[in-house]
């Protein structure tokens, strides 16, 4: 009789003690021990769109504006800003006491270079630079935007916590090619990265930056307000599987597990000394990314025909179990429950799947049995089951599918390849994004239609609608445009939405002060 994943994980979680590295067990009370969802493959959060790189970025780097859990932005590295009467000039003033980890003072020219590097990779940043006539350092503490037209969302662009966040770096690093990953990590954030303690696929370490000066106003609220550090060190330990991580949490070898499997929640709750909660109610929006450059998904009719094979509920059940409190479907191209979301086009996901019809529709659309290579990160707690459901769905639809099970870091690299399938390319891949990444057409890079991100979706129509949305000043008008955007998305299929799940985190009751949003490490303290 085959052993189920649930049984295997429960067995791992209930063993009395697991042998984790002695160096972790020996950490003092001044060290916060954390289990990230996956290994930190890239330390450059501008180059990488991985959530783990973004979380690392907020430890090491800082941002000009911060974002609260209610998605409000406020000055962070800045003391404030001044806007000219015609709204075409913004002067952003750096606050006192900002230093890089190498001891140098943070200067406006560092921030100018950082903004330019970020904007080359981020859609919202690209929109800001498109509206900018001149970006300069007016003096050592003043960052100046001279705009071609008003851009009232400037603070939201520079302060968003979604991928890619606009992290500040020294000019010598920020001036490097944004399409090549940086390997040196120097920021001005509350923690220093200890590169010499890195153990690939196992360990990353951070030390409190003693010269970091938190804001003196406001209250800690996700990436906004004072970032007050209560631990001397934070050590990220990548565990081989979620069950091992839960066991380490139970035995006290670890303090906090970022992502806890839904089917292990009863085990954790029975332990009594572990808390679980959802940090972000907007959850994780999931997608089936399609390669628009290669057959058969270069054909929009094939992409549309495939919608009939997608059972969003099946995808979400594979990740989050059957409890409806942890999953949402159907969803479209904006995070459900947020202002830009709508019901446009969602009927295609409702009702039972008719795979015989899908097969006929695919054939009529021009699918001729081409091999479909689906990239599946086998070491990702969420993306592995998503990938398995995707492969099963495509096979039921009569497609010739090859399951390409790979390490997450390898998947990230391979998705950048534009080669045909026969030359190491790919056809489809799953992905999960925080709901905050799908808030609006400026932030959701996957529907921008510029042909710049993996999948290579290009659309003039989508670009025009996005420009209209950016120019709209009223919420009702923005929502109307987003309904049009979603209608176009269901015509052109930049990717296929496959549902949203809400992800619990787990931590021992010996720590307190964990903030809502994503895993950040200021304000956390021993209880």
One Martini backbone bead per residue (centre of mass of N, CA, C, O) as a GRO file, in nm:
protein
  527
    1UNK     BB    1   0.094   0.036   0.025
    2UNK     BB    2   0.091   0.353  -0.014
    3UNK     BB    3   0.239   0.641   0.103
    4UNK     BB    4   0.141   0.923   0.224
    5UNK     BB    5   0.221   1.244   0.272
    6UNK     BB    6   0.080   1.280   0.541
    7UNK     BB    7   0.208   1.035   0.687
    8UNK     BB    8   0.504   1.112   0.645
    9UNK     BB    9   0.493   1.389   0.791
   10UNK     BB   10   0.386   1.290   1.064
   11UNK     BB   11   0.623   1.108   1.125
   12UNK     BB   12   0.839   1.332   1.119
   13UNK     BB   13   0.691   1.520   1.340
   14UNK     BB   14   0.687   1.274   1.585
   15UNK     BB   15   0.961   1.260   1.643
   16UNK     BB   16   1.152   1.323   1.922
   17UNK     BB   17   1.432   1.356   1.745
   18UNK     BB   18   1.635   1.554   1.542
   19UNK     BB   19   1.930   1.581   1.343
   20UNK     BB   20   2.067   1.871   1.372
   21UNK     BB   21   2.287   2.092   1.358
   22UNK     BB   22   2.490   2.181   1.616
   23UNK     BB   23   2.506   2.485   1.556
   24UNK     BB   24   2.204   2.531   1.609
   25UNK     BB   25   2.177   2.419   1.904
   26UNK     BB   26   2.409   2.633   2.012
   27UNK     BB   27   2.245   2.865   2.012
   28UNK     BB   28   2.157   3.142   2.149
   29UNK     BB   29   1.915   3.361   2.277
   30UNK     BB   30   2.026   3.583   2.051
   31UNK     BB   31   1.889   3.374   1.848
   32UNK     BB   32   1.707   3.346   1.553
   33UNK     BB   33   1.524   3.059   1.437
   34UNK     BB   34   1.476   2.987   1.085
   35UNK     BB   35   1.235   2.859   0.835
   36UNK     BB   36   1.237   2.859   0.519
   37UNK     BB   37   1.073   2.759   0.236
   38UNK     BB   38   1.359   2.814   0.093
   39UNK     BB   39   1.629   2.855  -0.061
   40UNK     BB   40   1.883   3.097  -0.118
   41UNK     BB   41   1.977   3.145  -0.443
   42UNK     BB   42   1.935   3.470  -0.436
   43UNK     BB   43   2.074   3.789  -0.312
   44UNK     BB   44   1.919   3.942  -0.549
   45UNK     BB   45   1.609   4.122  -0.538
   46UNK     BB   46   1.616   4.238  -0.836
   47UNK     BB   47   1.669   3.984  -1.008
   48UNK     BB   48   1.474   3.833  -0.822
   49UNK     BB   49   1.128   3.680  -0.783
   50UNK     BB   50   1.172   3.557  -0.518
   51UNK     BB   51   1.052   3.558  -0.201
   52UNK     BB   52   1.317   3.494  -0.050
   53UNK     BB   53   1.467   3.742  -0.168
   54UNK     BB   54   1.279   3.957  -0.053
   55UNK     BB   55   1.313   3.886   0.248
   56UNK     BB   56   1.616   3.933   0.246
   57UNK     BB   57   1.605   4.228   0.154
   58UNK     BB   58   1.462   4.342   0.419
   59UNK     BB   59   1.705   4.284   0.602
   60UNK     BB   60   1.946   4.443   0.439
   61UNK     BB   61   1.759   4.646   0.323
   62UNK     BB   62   1.612   4.951   0.219
   63UNK     BB   63   1.346   5.195   0.198
   64UNK     BB   64   1.200   5.492   0.134
   65UNK     BB   65   0.940   5.332   0.172
   66UNK     BB   66   0.671   5.203   0.353
   67UNK     BB   67   0.454   4.917   0.443
   68UNK     BB   68   0.158   4.828   0.549
   69UNK     BB   69  -0.086   4.590   0.609
   70UNK     BB   70  -0.293   4.814   0.466
   71UNK     BB   71  -0.114   4.950   0.220
   72UNK     BB   72   0.037   5.184   0.344
   73UNK     BB   73   0.243   5.464   0.286
   74UNK     BB   74   0.573   5.566   0.419
   75UNK     BB   75   0.833   5.696   0.538
   76UNK     BB   76   1.172   5.561   0.591
   77UNK     BB   77   1.448   5.689   0.476
   78UNK     BB   78   1.272   5.928   0.500
   79UNK     BB   79   1.156   6.245   0.614
   80UNK     BB   80   1.042   6.334   0.322
   81UNK     BB   81   0.834   6.543   0.100
   82UNK     BB   82   0.820   6.757  -0.197
   83UNK     BB   83   0.563   6.923  -0.388
   84UNK     BB   84   0.482   7.079  -0.647
   85UNK     BB   85   0.219   7.257  -0.772
   86UNK     BB   86   0.235   7.083  -1.060
   87UNK     BB   87   0.350   6.785  -0.985
   88UNK     BB   88   0.664   6.774  -1.132
   89UNK     BB   89   0.804   6.785  -0.838
   90UNK     BB   90   1.020   6.572  -0.640
   91UNK     BB   91   1.145   6.592  -0.301
   92UNK     BB   92   1.363   6.370  -0.141
   93UNK     BB   93   1.446   6.319   0.205
   94UNK     BB   94   1.695   6.217   0.387
   95UNK     BB   95   1.771   6.088   0.671
   96UNK     BB   96   1.943   6.064   0.939
   97UNK     BB   97   2.184   5.802   0.997
   98UNK     BB   98   2.278   5.669   0.721
   99UNK     BB   99   2.426   5.338   0.661
  100UNK     BB  100   2.638   5.131   0.544
  101UNK     BB  101   2.789   4.828   0.613
  102UNK     BB  102   3.082   4.967   0.529
  103UNK     BB  103   3.038   5.283   0.662
  104UNK     BB  104   2.901   5.442   0.462
  105UNK     BB  105   2.720   5.693   0.347
  106UNK     BB  106   2.409   5.776   0.256
  107UNK     BB  107   2.324   5.876  -0.074
  108UNK     BB  108   2.146   6.002  -0.328
  109UNK     BB  109   2.309   5.862  -0.560
  110UNK     BB  110   2.250   5.577  -0.465
  111UNK     BB  111   1.939   5.595  -0.504
  112UNK     BB  112   1.934   5.659  -0.802
  113UNK     BB  113   2.071   5.396  -0.893
  114UNK     BB  114   1.863   5.205  -0.759
  115UNK     BB  115   1.613   5.296  -0.913
  116UNK     BB  116   1.716   5.225  -1.194
  117UNK     BB  117   1.760   4.923  -1.150
  118UNK     BB  118   1.474   4.852  -1.062
  119UNK     BB  119   1.317   4.971  -1.316
  120UNK     BB  120   1.440   4.754  -1.518
  121UNK     BB  121   1.259   4.511  -1.359
  122UNK     BB  122   1.004   4.690  -1.294
  123UNK     BB  123   0.695   4.789  -1.384
  124UNK     BB  124   0.637   5.029  -1.197
  125UNK     BB  125   0.915   5.156  -1.245
  126UNK     BB  126   0.878   5.195  -1.548
  127UNK     BB  127   0.644   5.394  -1.523
  128UNK     BB  128   0.795   5.610  -1.367
  129UNK     BB  129   1.024   5.658  -1.581
  130UNK     BB  130   0.831   5.735  -1.813
  131UNK     BB  131   0.736   5.999  -1.633
  132UNK     BB  132   1.042   6.083  -1.638
  133UNK     BB  133   1.276   6.334  -1.712
  134UNK     BB  134   1.432   6.357  -1.419
  135UNK     BB  135   1.697   6.194  -1.227
  136UNK     BB  136   1.839   6.320  -0.917
  137UNK     BB  137   2.102   6.472  -0.718
  138UNK     BB  138   2.085   6.771  -0.565
  139UNK     BB  139   2.209   6.628  -0.313
  140UNK     BB  140   2.303   6.418  -0.058
  141UNK     BB  141   1.969   6.428   0.046
  142UNK     BB  142   1.843   6.471  -0.259
  143UNK     BB  143   1.574   6.345  -0.442
  144UNK     BB  144   1.495   6.407  -0.792
  145UNK     BB  145   1.184   6.458  -0.960
  146UNK     BB  146   1.120   6.510  -1.305
  147UNK     BB  147   0.818   6.542  -1.470
  148UNK     BB  148   0.596   6.503  -1.743
  149UNK     BB  149   0.383   6.392  -1.537
  150UNK     BB  150   0.177   6.309  -1.318
  151UNK     BB  151   0.265   6.083  -1.017
  152UNK     BB  152   0.094   5.988  -0.740
  153UNK     BB  153   0.234   5.678  -0.715
  154UNK     BB  154   0.529   5.705  -0.618
  155UNK     BB  155   0.529   5.588  -0.326
  156UNK     BB  156   0.410   5.310  -0.409
  157UNK     BB  157   0.644   5.225  -0.586
  158UNK     BB  158   0.885   5.271  -0.368
  159UNK     BB  159   0.703   5.104  -0.120
  160UNK     BB  160   0.662   4.832  -0.209
  161UNK     BB  161   0.647   4.481  -0.100
  162UNK     BB  162   0.647   4.380  -0.360
  163UNK     BB  163   0.742   4.237  -0.636
  164UNK     BB  164   0.974   4.454  -0.679
  165UNK     BB  165   1.155   4.601  -0.454
  166UNK     BB  166   1.300   4.924  -0.363
  167UNK     BB  167   1.620   4.883  -0.313
  168UNK     BB  168   1.897   5.003  -0.144
  169UNK     BB  169   2.224   5.086  -0.282
  170UNK     BB  170   2.520   5.120  -0.365
  171UNK     BB  171   2.636   5.259  -0.647
  172UNK     BB  172   2.850   5.034  -0.727
  173UNK     BB  173   2.609   4.822  -0.744
  174UNK     BB  174   2.363   4.971  -0.886
  175UNK     BB  175   2.538   5.011  -1.165
  176UNK     BB  176   2.482   4.738  -1.239
  177UNK     BB  177   2.355   4.486  -1.403
  178UNK     BB  178   2.016   4.390  -1.370
  179UNK     BB  179   2.067   4.104  -1.550
  180UNK     BB  180   2.275   4.053  -1.312
  181UNK     BB  181   2.376   3.900  -1.037
  182UNK     BB  182   2.450   3.975  -0.733
  183UNK     BB  183   2.701   3.884  -0.468
  184UNK     BB  184   2.711   4.140  -0.318
  185UNK     BB  185   2.617   4.242   0.030
  186UNK     BB  186   2.503   4.584   0.058
  187UNK     BB  187   2.343   4.773   0.303
  188UNK     BB  188   2.102   4.963   0.543
  189UNK     BB  189   1.983   4.765   0.717
  190UNK     BB  190   1.923   4.583   1.022
  191UNK     BB  191   2.100   4.371   0.853
  192UNK     BB  192   2.368   4.152   0.809
  193UNK     BB  193   2.533   3.963   0.580
  194UNK     BB  194   2.685   3.628   0.623
  195UNK     BB  195   2.859   3.491   0.378
  196UNK     BB  196   3.064   3.292   0.540
  197UNK     BB  197   2.792   3.116   0.652
  198UNK     BB  198   2.722   2.991   0.400
  199UNK     BB  199   2.506   2.705   0.315
  200UNK     BB  200   2.414   2.532   0.074
  201UNK     BB  201   2.084   2.438   0.128
  202UNK     BB  202   2.100   2.526   0.469
  203UNK     BB  203   2.243   2.832   0.518
  204UNK     BB  204   2.173   3.155   0.679
  205UNK     BB  205   2.321   3.471   0.796
  206UNK     BB  206   2.261   3.726   1.056
  207UNK     BB  207   2.332   4.062   1.170
  208UNK     BB  208   2.320   4.313   1.361
  209UNK     BB  209   2.303   4.657   1.287
  210UNK     BB  210   2.439   4.891   1.493
  211UNK     BB  211   2.395   5.160   1.294
  212UNK     BB  212   2.103   5.135   1.301
  213UNK     BB  213   1.828   5.376   1.259
  214UNK     BB  214   1.538   5.406   1.363
  215UNK     BB  215   1.258   5.527   1.370
  216UNK     BB  216   1.079   5.766   1.592
  217UNK     BB  217   0.813   5.710   1.443
  218UNK     BB  218   0.559   5.539   1.507
  219UNK     BB  219   0.486   5.196   1.415
  220UNK     BB  220   0.520   4.877   1.375
  221UNK     BB  221   0.442   4.792   1.013
  222UNK     BB  222   0.602   4.589   0.867
  223UNK     BB  223   0.786   4.815   0.655
  224UNK     BB  224   0.698   5.016   0.869
  225UNK     BB  225   0.852   5.205   1.071
  226UNK     BB  226   1.010   5.085   1.329
  227UNK     BB  227   1.325   4.892   1.319
  228UNK     BB  228   1.346   4.677   1.585
  229UNK     BB  229   1.611   4.493   1.721
  230UNK     BB  230   1.637   4.185   1.947
  231UNK     BB  231   1.860   4.036   1.782
  232UNK     BB  232   2.185   3.950   1.693
  233UNK     BB  233   2.064   3.694   1.538
  234UNK     BB  234   1.992   3.525   1.218
  235UNK     BB  235   1.889   3.189   1.127
  236UNK     BB  236   1.873   3.008   0.831
  237UNK     BB  237   1.709   2.686   0.792
  238UNK     BB  238   1.717   2.441   0.559
  239UNK     BB  239   1.491   2.193   0.505
  240UNK     BB  240   1.410   1.897   0.345
  241UNK     BB  241   1.126   1.921   0.501
  242UNK     BB  242   0.840   2.000   0.668
  243UNK     BB  243   0.852   1.779   0.887
  244UNK     BB  244   1.131   1.851   0.993
  245UNK     BB  245   1.056   2.139   1.078
  246UNK     BB  246   0.835   2.067   1.283
  247UNK     BB  247   1.016   1.899   1.467
  248UNK     BB  248   1.212   2.134   1.537
  249UNK     BB  249   0.989   2.301   1.671
  250UNK     BB  250   0.908   2.096   1.894
  251UNK     BB  251   1.213   2.068   2.019
  252UNK     BB  252   1.353   2.374   1.992
  253UNK     BB  253   1.558   2.413   1.739
  254UNK     BB  254   1.325   2.601   1.648
  255UNK     BB  255   1.115   2.904   1.622
  256UNK     BB  256   1.046   2.938   1.295
  257UNK     BB  257   0.798   2.872   1.040
  258UNK     BB  258   0.696   3.002   0.757
  259UNK     BB  259   0.586   2.718   0.623
  260UNK     BB  260   0.290   2.532   0.693
  261UNK     BB  261   0.132   2.258   0.660
  262UNK     BB  262  -0.199   2.195   0.667
  263UNK     BB  263  -0.178   1.878   0.753
  264UNK     BB  264  -0.007   1.973   1.033
  265UNK     BB  265  -0.185   2.142   1.227
  266UNK     BB  266  -0.281   1.927   1.435
  267UNK     BB  267   0.001   1.860   1.540
  268UNK     BB  268   0.073   2.145   1.640
  269UNK     BB  269  -0.172   2.199   1.828
  270UNK     BB  270  -0.106   1.953   2.019
  271UNK     BB  271   0.160   2.069   2.147
  272UNK     BB  272   0.092   2.386   2.277
  273UNK     BB  273   0.387   2.559   2.206
  274UNK     BB  274   0.237   2.651   1.931
  275UNK     BB  275   0.185   2.888   1.685
  276UNK     BB  276  -0.077   2.989   1.454
  277UNK     BB  277  -0.083   3.190   1.141
  278UNK     BB  278  -0.194   3.451   0.928
  279UNK     BB  279  -0.024   3.717   0.790
  280UNK     BB  280  -0.185   3.712   0.497
  281UNK     BB  281  -0.511   3.740   0.374
  282UNK     BB  282  -0.430   3.755   0.058
  283UNK     BB  283  -0.227   3.549   0.001
  284UNK     BB  284  -0.177   3.299  -0.271
  285UNK     BB  285  -0.121   3.333  -0.602
  286UNK     BB  286  -0.180   3.123  -0.885
  287UNK     BB  287   0.007   2.973  -1.171
  288UNK     BB  288   0.014   2.906  -1.528
  289UNK     BB  289   0.281   2.919  -1.718
  290UNK     BB  290   0.326   3.036  -2.056
  291UNK     BB  291   0.494   2.987  -2.363
  292UNK     BB  292   0.477   3.229  -2.627
  293UNK     BB  293   0.724   3.126  -2.825
  294UNK     BB  294   0.612   2.827  -2.821
  295UNK     BB  295   0.498   2.546  -2.909
  296UNK     BB  296   0.155   2.583  -2.861
  297UNK     BB  297   0.151   2.873  -2.685
  298UNK     BB  298   0.162   3.078  -2.937
  299UNK     BB  299  -0.144   3.001  -2.938
  300UNK     BB  300  -0.431   3.146  -2.823
  301UNK     BB  301  -0.635   2.915  -2.878
  302UNK     BB  302  -0.491   2.707  -2.701
  303UNK     BB  303  -0.499   2.862  -2.439
  304UNK     BB  304  -0.810   2.880  -2.422
  305UNK     BB  305  -0.875   2.573  -2.437
  306UNK     BB  306  -0.727   2.503  -2.159
  307UNK     BB  307  -0.927   2.616  -1.946
  308UNK     BB  308  -1.116   2.355  -1.934
  309UNK     BB  309  -0.882   2.190  -1.757
  310UNK     BB  310  -0.925   2.390  -1.509
  311UNK     BB  311  -0.915   2.311  -1.156
  312UNK     BB  312  -0.878   2.513  -0.899
  313UNK     BB  313  -0.960   2.337  -0.658
  314UNK     BB  314  -0.749   2.113  -0.704
  315UNK     BB  315  -0.503   2.285  -0.663
  316UNK     BB  316  -0.573   2.388  -0.370
  317UNK     BB  317  -0.602   2.111  -0.233
  318UNK     BB  318  -0.304   2.022  -0.280
  319UNK     BB  319  -0.203   2.255  -0.079
  320UNK     BB  320  -0.463   2.319   0.151
  321UNK     BB  321  -0.692   2.143   0.128
  322UNK     BB  322  -1.046   2.131   0.221
  323UNK     BB  323  -1.046   2.391   0.368
  324UNK     BB  324  -1.209   2.689   0.289
  325UNK     BB  325  -1.030   2.890   0.464
  326UNK     BB  326  -0.759   2.827   0.259
  327UNK     BB  327  -0.946   2.889  -0.007
  328UNK     BB  328  -0.970   3.029  -0.354
  329UNK     BB  329  -1.250   2.988  -0.586
  330UNK     BB  330  -1.244   3.168  -0.834
  331UNK     BB  331  -0.987   3.336  -1.023
  332UNK     BB  332  -0.806   3.593  -1.157
  333UNK     BB  333  -0.580   3.880  -1.215
  334UNK     BB  334  -0.678   3.951  -0.921
  335UNK     BB  335  -0.694   3.973  -0.601
  336UNK     BB  336  -0.909   3.862  -0.398
  337UNK     BB  337  -1.066   4.131  -0.217
  338UNK     BB  338  -0.971   4.351  -0.404
  339UNK     BB  339  -1.043   4.636  -0.583
  340UNK     BB  340  -0.967   4.500  -0.888
  341UNK     BB  341  -1.153   4.281  -0.863
  342UNK     BB  342  -1.346   4.031  -1.056
  343UNK     BB  343  -1.591   3.831  -1.254
  344UNK     BB  344  -1.453   3.837  -1.512
  345UNK     BB  345  -1.445   3.519  -1.679
  346UNK     BB  346  -1.501   3.289  -1.442
  347UNK     BB  347  -1.696   3.073  -1.571
  348UNK     BB  348  -1.473   2.883  -1.696
  349UNK     BB  349  -1.425   2.751  -1.387
  350UNK     BB  350  -1.707   2.645  -1.375
  351UNK     BB  351  -1.766   2.343  -1.308
  352UNK     BB  352  -1.721   2.074  -1.472
  353UNK     BB  353  -1.497   1.882  -1.645
  354UNK     BB  354  -1.449   1.848  -2.013
  355UNK     BB  355  -1.214   1.662  -2.172
  356UNK     BB  356  -1.334   1.599  -2.446
  357UNK     BB  357  -1.375   1.893  -2.524
  358UNK     BB  358  -1.087   1.988  -2.492
  359UNK     BB  359  -0.963   1.809  -2.706
  360UNK     BB  360  -1.131   1.926  -2.939
  361UNK     BB  361  -1.045   2.223  -2.900
  362UNK     BB  362  -0.741   2.182  -2.940
  363UNK     BB  363  -0.756   2.069  -3.224
  364UNK     BB  364  -0.907   2.315  -3.348
  365UNK     BB  365  -0.667   2.520  -3.258
  366UNK     BB  366  -0.383   2.331  -3.339
  367UNK     BB  367  -0.318   2.081  -3.187
  368UNK     BB  368  -0.036   1.825  -3.265
  369UNK     BB  369   0.131   1.684  -3.016
  370UNK     BB  370   0.316   1.848  -2.875
  371UNK     BB  371   0.555   1.887  -2.658
  372UNK     BB  372   0.522   1.926  -2.297
  373UNK     BB  373   0.713   2.121  -2.074
  374UNK     BB  374   0.701   2.085  -1.720
  375UNK     BB  375   0.793   2.282  -1.458
  376UNK     BB  376   0.906   2.134  -1.136
  377UNK     BB  377   0.949   2.210  -0.804
  378UNK     BB  378   1.049   1.959  -0.579
  379UNK     BB  379   1.139   2.174  -0.326
  380UNK     BB  380   0.834   2.279  -0.317
  381UNK     BB  381   0.563   2.284  -0.122
  382UNK     BB  382   0.363   2.417  -0.345
  383UNK     BB  383   0.470   2.368  -0.648
  384UNK     BB  384   0.464   2.063  -0.669
  385UNK     BB  385   0.153   2.010  -0.654
  386UNK     BB  386   0.084   2.204  -0.881
  387UNK     BB  387   0.248   2.052  -1.101
  388UNK     BB  388   0.096   1.781  -1.080
  389UNK     BB  389  -0.182   1.893  -1.163
  390UNK     BB  390  -0.096   2.007  -1.433
  391UNK     BB  391  -0.007   1.747  -1.566
  392UNK     BB  392  -0.275   1.597  -1.532
  393UNK     BB  393  -0.454   1.798  -1.689
  394UNK     BB  394  -0.303   1.784  -1.964
  395UNK     BB  395  -0.340   1.480  -2.004
  396UNK     BB  396  -0.651   1.481  -2.000
  397UNK     BB  397  -0.637   1.680  -2.263
  398UNK     BB  398  -0.416   1.521  -2.460
  399UNK     BB  399  -0.130   1.588  -2.384
  400UNK     BB  400   0.225   1.592  -2.440
  401UNK     BB  401   0.383   1.518  -2.137
  402UNK     BB  402   0.662   1.654  -1.952
  403UNK     BB  403   0.815   1.589  -1.652
  404UNK     BB  404   1.016   1.853  -1.487
  405UNK     BB  405   1.205   1.775  -1.223
  406UNK     BB  406   1.332   2.043  -1.016
  407UNK     BB  407   1.507   2.269  -0.888
  408UNK     BB  408   1.421   2.581  -0.815
  409UNK     BB  409   1.674   2.726  -0.927
  410UNK     BB  410   1.658   2.586  -1.207
  411UNK     BB  411   1.384   2.694  -1.288
  412UNK     BB  412   1.455   2.993  -1.288
  413UNK     BB  413   1.666   2.964  -1.516
  414UNK     BB  414   1.501   2.812  -1.739
  415UNK     BB  415   1.276   3.037  -1.777
  416UNK     BB  416   1.489   3.223  -1.944
  417UNK     BB  417   1.456   3.044  -2.179
  418UNK     BB  418   1.401   3.063  -2.555
  419UNK     BB  419   1.412   2.785  -2.636
  420UNK     BB  420   1.337   2.511  -2.758
  421UNK     BB  421   1.250   2.214  -2.630
  422UNK     BB  422   1.486   2.052  -2.788
  423UNK     BB  423   1.694   2.292  -2.643
  424UNK     BB  424   1.595   2.332  -2.325
  425UNK     BB  425   1.322   2.419  -2.298
  426UNK     BB  426   0.976   2.534  -2.249
  427UNK     BB  427   0.610   2.553  -2.171
  428UNK     BB  428   0.561   2.519  -1.849
  429UNK     BB  429   0.468   2.676  -1.524
  430UNK     BB  430   0.465   2.721  -1.193
  431UNK     BB  431   0.319   2.965  -0.951
  432UNK     BB  432   0.371   3.181  -0.658
  433UNK     BB  433   0.197   3.465  -0.520
  434UNK     BB  434   0.131   3.726  -0.371
  435UNK     BB  435  -0.143   3.920  -0.356
  436UNK     BB  436   0.026   4.190  -0.374
  437UNK     BB  437   0.123   4.117  -0.676
  438UNK     BB  438  -0.214   4.139  -0.766
  439UNK     BB  439  -0.349   4.436  -0.731
  440UNK     BB  440  -0.238   4.555  -1.016
  441UNK     BB  441  -0.123   4.651  -1.338
  442UNK     BB  442   0.156   4.754  -1.224
  443UNK     BB  443   0.239   4.500  -1.032
  444UNK     BB  444   0.155   4.282  -1.246
  445UNK     BB  445   0.394   4.156  -1.450
  446UNK     BB  446   0.230   3.920  -1.611
  447UNK     BB  447   0.021   4.159  -1.759
  448UNK     BB  448   0.184   4.386  -1.921
  449UNK     BB  449   0.291   4.310  -2.228
  450UNK     BB  450   0.630   4.340  -2.287
  451UNK     BB  451   0.809   4.067  -2.308
  452UNK     BB  452   1.013   4.042  -2.024
  453UNK     BB  453   0.891   3.788  -1.902
  454UNK     BB  454   0.835   3.492  -1.827
  455UNK     BB  455   0.658   3.392  -2.136
  456UNK     BB  456   0.646   3.656  -2.324
  457UNK     BB  457   0.419   3.858  -2.298
  458UNK     BB  458   0.247   4.042  -2.567
  459UNK     BB  459   0.062   4.374  -2.553
  460UNK     BB  460  -0.080   4.658  -2.663
  461UNK     BB  461  -0.357   4.662  -2.527
  462UNK     BB  462  -0.253   4.637  -2.235
  463UNK     BB  463  -0.080   4.893  -2.231
  464UNK     BB  464  -0.313   5.094  -2.275
  465UNK     BB  465  -0.477   5.020  -2.022
  466UNK     BB  466  -0.259   5.082  -1.815
  467UNK     BB  467  -0.236   5.384  -1.880
  468UNK     BB  468  -0.527   5.448  -1.802
  469UNK     BB  469  -0.504   5.362  -1.507
  470UNK     BB  470  -0.278   5.564  -1.422
  471UNK     BB  471  -0.466   5.822  -1.504
  472UNK     BB  472  -0.663   5.745  -1.295
  473UNK     BB  473  -0.833   5.902  -1.004
  474UNK     BB  474  -1.068   5.701  -0.980
  475UNK     BB  475  -1.178   5.408  -0.860
  476UNK     BB  476  -1.406   5.341  -1.062
  477UNK     BB  477  -1.224   5.371  -1.311
  478UNK     BB  478  -1.015   5.159  -1.237
  479UNK     BB  479  -1.218   4.923  -1.227
  480UNK     BB  480  -1.316   4.938  -1.516
  481UNK     BB  481  -1.038   4.883  -1.645
  482UNK     BB  482  -0.991   4.606  -1.501
  483UNK     BB  483  -1.220   4.463  -1.646
  484UNK     BB  484  -1.090   4.491  -1.922
  485UNK     BB  485  -0.826   4.351  -1.860
  486UNK     BB  486  -0.952   4.076  -1.792
  487UNK     BB  487  -1.084   4.030  -2.066
  488UNK     BB  488  -0.817   4.030  -2.226
  489UNK     BB  489  -0.681   3.801  -2.069
  490UNK     BB  490  -0.905   3.586  -2.164
  491UNK     BB  491  -0.803   3.610  -2.463
  492UNK     BB  492  -0.466   3.595  -2.433
  493UNK     BB  493  -0.328   3.449  -2.202
  494UNK     BB  494  -0.063   3.504  -2.016
  495UNK     BB  495  -0.206   3.320  -1.802
  496UNK     BB  496  -0.318   3.080  -1.556
  497UNK     BB  497  -0.532   3.081  -1.316
  498UNK     BB  498  -0.532   2.849  -1.001
  499UNK     BB  499  -0.556   3.019  -0.739
  500UNK     BB  500  -0.603   3.058  -0.372
  501UNK     BB  501  -0.401   3.065  -0.073
  502UNK     BB  502  -0.366   3.019   0.280
  503UNK     BB  503  -0.075   3.073   0.493
  504UNK     BB  504   0.067   2.931   0.747
  505UNK     BB  505   0.235   2.998   1.044
  506UNK     BB  506   0.506   2.896   1.278
  507UNK     BB  507   0.556   2.934   1.645
  508UNK     BB  508   0.691   2.978   1.930
  509UNK     BB  509   0.601   3.102   2.251
  510UNK     BB  510   0.903   3.228   2.292
  511UNK     BB  511   0.782   3.427   2.082
  512UNK     BB  512   0.734   3.773   1.973
  513UNK     BB  513   0.622   4.028   1.736
  514UNK     BB  514   0.494   3.932   1.485
  515UNK     BB  515   0.421   4.055   1.181
  516UNK     BB  516   0.228   4.148   0.946
  517UNK     BB  517   0.254   3.989   0.608
  518UNK     BB  518   0.569   3.912   0.626
  519UNK     BB  519   0.879   3.794   0.690
  520UNK     BB  520   0.998   3.972   0.964
  521UNK     BB  521   1.275   4.068   1.217
  522UNK     BB  522   1.146   4.287   1.346
  523UNK     BB  523   1.000   4.302   1.677
  524UNK     BB  524   1.120   4.043   1.751
  525UNK     BB  525   1.091   3.849   2.063
  526UNK     BB  526   1.127   3.740   2.356
  527UNK     BB  527   0.876   3.624   2.594
   0.00000   0.00000   0.00000
